[in-house]
Amino acid sequence: MTLRFGTDVSTAQTEYGTVLLDQRSGDYWELNPTGALVVRTLMDGGDEAAAVAALVARFDVDRDQAARDVDALVRDLRAAGLVS
């Protein structure tokens, strides 16, 4: 699944991760390095399994926890109306 941010969502890379700004509401989210890696993987055309693999390869996390984290982040981004 490829994620696409809405046209009203701006992103910026920071030292710590990624910041998302919803220009419609003025709300913003700061993604930590793990969240930024998941979003980058999915936006680059990877699926959720690829995002899980990227987390496991880069961070000290087991596959089951990584899968739960990826699922939760994608669900939260969709619920906030930031991605399609």
C-alpha angles and dihedrals in degrees: 000000000000117000121217123191117225118258090253093057119094124193131201130183116229135182088263103041134288133326121210121199123195101207092195095061103017090236119140136193129203114211117204119225093276093050091046091052092050093049093045091050093049094044090050089060100268120135128230091272089056090050090051091049091049091052093048092048095049106032137042096256132120121240096251093053091045090052091051091048094050091048092049094048094049091047091050093048091050093046090052090052093239099123142032 
